[in-house]
Amino acid sequence: MRIHTIFGLAALGLPAMAFATPALKAEAGLEATGYFQSGSQGQTSSAASLRLLGEARWDWNGRNDSFTLKPFARVDSQDSERSHADLREAFWLHVLNNWQTQAGIGQVFWGVTEGAHVVDIINQTDTLENPEGDARLGQPMLNVSWEQDEHLLDVFVLPGFRERPFAGMDGRLRLPWQVKADAASYESGAGRNHIDVAARYQFSANGLRAGISAFKGTSREPELLPVVDLTQVGPGFFAPGYLPELHPYYPQITQFGLDMQLTRGDWLWKLEAVDRHGFGPDRFQSADAGLEYTQVGVLGSRYDLGWLAEGLYDSRAEQATQPFEHDLLLGWRLAVNDEASSEVLLAVVRDLEHPETYVRLKGSTRINDRLKLALEARVLSTRAPQTPFEVLAAPDYDYKLRSFGDDSHVRAELTWFY
């Protein structure tokens, strides 16, 4: 079964769709980013981009059948790799009593925590859009769901793999070595045509929502394998103009996950945890657990103030491929409760073993029914970035944000809705 089979299943609904009137939505976002300093690889300190997102939905058969199409595109002034297009969604959905069948390209999110989405595995992360993993590429899939009362069961067949995008030579938030995405290799002989499978059971009752998930297939996160031409290495430096490369390698993995959210009054308790085998030589565990307390009408005002605390853990410690292996997140979420739906989130992640801090601030407000303004800032406090040769001679496994030490920035986006 290959990708065209999924599109064939989705096309079953097209004849009926042709006689239905679509519901249309669209948005265009103009984004400007200013960095506090020039990039460690000579990148510029400012960038602008235009984002387009459309959505069309056809319903028929008493709304028991629908087809959703959601194209996405961005043009970036700085990074040619960030200028890209994608079908976020293009799927047929059929509902019959307690059953739902979805075929095509879709998006699925698993997770409840703020700091790290460790259980989220269905879609590939679009790191060019959001470094925290909140943006995803569309995933070809066949999904069958059954729901009754407090029980929900999802089964997925995933016949096509999407490779992770990486910033280009002129992009920011990039590693000192260039990642050659087009040089990707796979453990499976089927490469990107390997058929992955996944399932998740969810129980919801009395303020508790708990999910147990399993995934077997191609890892969404690649191992980045260094490739160095030793003829370009001299005493203490690389030859002028030469940069070593990182080639993505996608192994086969088996992952079991648990996500839980418990609501008790103004308290919200959260947990995400996974056990993964196949990524590297050893099985490892990763988790994000914490709580959120909301003060409704703080100090007699209309504002709601949420207090967040989460602990992030990875059993691989210094060998972890993500930066938050023994960290603490503290955050505050402010909801203004006005007609503009204004809100602000401040999150501070601190490494508990090394003096490294990551701060993220994001907020948004509606100007009117058609316009929305969003502001975002990321501040990284860590050691100065290493040069490509220093990474080869003495890689720093303790300060995992070090490569991005010059990439603190402020970003604003004005979005128009249709």
VOBASE-671028 format. One record per residue (C-alpha): x, y, z; residue in three letters. Coordinates in steps of 0.05 Angstrom, whole numbers, plus 5000, padded with zeros to 4 digits. Layout:
BEGIN
XYZAla ...
% end
This chain:
BEGIN
500050005000Met 503150674978Arg 501451404982Ile 497151404919His 492650884952Thr 490851385006Ile 489251914954Phe 484951404919Gly 480951284982Leu 480152034992Ala 477852104919Ala 471851654932Leu 468152254959Gly 469952734902Leu 463852594856Pro 459052774912Ala 463453354934Met 462853674865Ala 455453814877Phe 456454114946Ala 457854854962Thr 464454924999Pro 465455315062Ala 471555755050Leu 476656075097Lys 483356405086Ala 488556795123Glu 494857175104Ala 500257355153Gly 505757875145Leu 511557715192Glu 517658125213Ala 523357855256Thr 529058235289Gly 534957865320Tyr 538958185377Phe 545458055339Gln 548157775275Ser 548257015268Gly 554456615288Ser 554956385215Gln 554457095188Gly 546857105179Gln 543257775178Thr 539658055239Ser 532858165207Ser 527857795163Ala 520857855135Ala 516057345107Ser 509057245080Leu 504756665102Arg 498456415067Leu 493555895093Leu 487155695059Gly 481555225079Glu 475754935039Ala 470654435065Arg 465254065028Trp 459653715066Asp 454453225038Trp 450352615057Asn 447252985115Gly 454153215138Arg 456152485148Asn 461352585093Asp 466153165084Ser 472453345047Phe 477453845076Thr 482954195038Leu 488054635074Lys 493954885032Pro 499655275065Phe 505455685037Ala 510856165062Arg 515756615027Val 521656835069Asp 526557395054Ser 532457075090Gln 532256315088Asp 530755975022Ser 529155335059Glu 523755695099Arg 520355885034Ser 516155265025His 509155005011Ala 505254425041Asp 498454105042Leu 496954125117Arg 490453745105Glu 486953415046Ala 482352865071Phe 475652535065Trp 471852405130Leu 465951925136His 461751865200Val 457351255214Leu 454351195284Asn 460251115332Asn 465351035276Trp 469451535236Gln 473951385177Thr 478851895151Gln 483251805089Ala 488052295058Gly 492952795088Ile 491452995159Gly 494153285224Gln 493752945291Val 496253225357Phe 497452815420Trp 499653175483Gly 497653625541Val 503953965568Thr 506954645552Glu 514454495553Gly 515353895507Ala 510653465465His 514052805478Val 508252355459Val 506552715394Asp 508952245338Ile 503952215280Ile 506052835241Asn 512953085223Gln 514953725259Thr 515554345215Asp 521554645251Thr 521955215200Leu 515255475225Glu 516155365300Asn 522255105338Pro 518054865396Glu 514554345353Gly 507654685350Asp 507354665274Ala 506754015234Arg 507153775162Leu 501153425133Gly 501552665140Gln 498552155091Pro 494151695132Met 488251225139Leu 485051325207Asn 479250925236Val 476151175302Ser 471050885349Trp 467951295404Glu 462751125456Gln 461351485521Asp 468151585556Glu 472051135508His 475751335444Leu 480050875402Leu 484151105342Asp 488050655294Val 492650945241Phe 496050675179Val 501251165155Leu 503850985085Pro 508151585069Gly 513851905108Phe 515452655110Arg 522752855122Glu 524153385174Arg 525954075144Pro 532054455169Phe 534255175164Ala 538755345105Gly 545555675104Met 542556365112Asp 537256155163Gly 537256275238Arg 536555765294Leu 541055295256Arg 546854845276Leu 554155035261Pro 554454465210Trp 549854465150Gln 544353945151Val 543753635082Lys 536453425082Ala 536853145011Asp 542352655035Ala 537552295082Ala 538151545091Ser 533551035124Tyr 534250395165Glu 528350105126Ser 529749885055Gly 523050195036Ala 525650875054Gly 520251405057Arg 515150905031Asn 515450485094His 508450365123Ile 508050595196Asp 502450405244Val 499950735307Ala 494150685357Ala 491551075416Arg 486250925468Tyr 483351505509Gln 478951485571Phe 475252125592Ser 471052175655Ala 470452585719Asn 475553105698Gly 480652575677Leu 483152485606Arg 488251935598Ala 491251665534Gly 495551055520Ile 498951045452Ser 503550605411Ala 507450745347Phe 511850295304Lys 515350565243Gly 520151095218Thr 522551585271Ser 520152295259Arg 526552545291Glu 532852385251Pro 539652215278Glu 544452725249Leu 550752375225Leu 557052795216Pro 560552765148Val 567453085145Val 572353105086Asp 578853005123Leu 582753295065Thr 579553965084Gln 581953935156Val 588354305174Gly 591954465239Pro 586554795281Gly 581654985226Phe 577854775164Phe 580054975094Ala 577255655072Pro 570055595048Gly 569254885073Tyr 563754675121Leu 562553965146Pro 555553675138Glu 550353305178Leu 546452765141His 539652555170Pro 538751815185Tyr 531651575201Tyr 531650925242Pro 525850465256Gln 522950565325Ile 517750285373Thr 514750795420Gln 509650725477Phe 506651355506Gly 502251585563Leu 498852265567Asp 494252485624Met 490553105644Gln 486653165709Leu 482253765724Thr 480453925796Arg 477254605805Gly 482355125786Asp 487954605783Trp 490354245721Leu 495253665729Trp 498953435666Lys 503552865645Leu 506752625581Glu 511652035582Ala 514551575529Val 518850955525Asp 522550895458Arg 526750345429His 530750375364Gly 533351095366Phe 540650975384Gly 543550355417Pro 539450395482Asp 532150435500Arg 530551095534Phe 524951465570Gln 522752185565Ser 517552555605Ala 514453235619Asp 510053295681Ala 507153885718Gly 501154295738Leu 497454935722Glu 493455355772Tyr 488755895747Thr 486756495789Gln 479956695760Val 478757445765Gly 485457575797Val 485358155847Leu 478058275832Gly 479358425759Ser 476758105695Arg 483557785683Tyr 485157045693Asp 492256885713Leu 495056185704Gly 501255935740Trp 505055365706Leu 510554905731Ala 513354295694Glu 519253845700Gly 522553575637Leu 526752935637Tyr 530452505588Asp 534051875613Ser 539651975562Arg 542052595601Ala 547952915564Glu 546952445505Gln 539852685493Ala 538352955424Thr 533653495451Gln 535654055500Pro 530953935558Phe 533553305594Glu 533653565666His 530054235664Asp 524654625702Leu 519355045667Leu 515855615703Leu 510556005667Gly 504856495671Trp 498856535626Arg 494557165626Leu 487657185594Ala 484957895590Val 477857655575Asn 476358235529Asp 472858265462Glu 479658225427Ala 481257555460Ser 487857845485Ser 492657365519Glu 499957305540Val 504256705558Leu 511156755590Leu 515156105598Ala 522056045629Val 525855385622Val 532055305666Arg 537154745663Asp 537954475733Leu 545154245723Glu 548154785680His 546955545678Pro 542855545614Glu 536055885606Thr 530855915551Tyr 525356455555Val 519356485510Arg 514157035510Leu 508157035463Lys 501857445461Gly 496257615413Ser 490258075406Thr 484958195354Arg 484858885323Ile 478058765291Asn 474158195260Asp 479158145203Arg 485958315235Leu 490057985290Lys 496758195318Leu 501457685349Ala 508057825383Leu 513257305402Glu 520257335434Ala 525456815448Arg 531456955492Val 537056445501Leu 542156515557Ser 547856025545Thr 555055995524Arg 557556315460Ala 556555865399Pro 562255415378Gln 565455465310Thr 564654865263Pro 571754645279Phe 570654705354Glu 564554255348Val 568953735314Leu 574753795364Ala 570853845429Ala 563253815423Pro 559454105483Asp 554253605506Tyr 552454005569Asp 550054655538Tyr 545154405486Lys 542555095467Leu 549555345453Arg 548955305377Ser 543255815381Phe 546456285431Gly 546356865381Asp 539256745358Asp 535057115411Ser 529757505374His 523057865372Val 517757705320Arg 511258045301Ala 505857795254Glu 499758155228Leu 494457665203Thr 488557815158Trp 482657335160Phe 477557215106Tyr 
% end
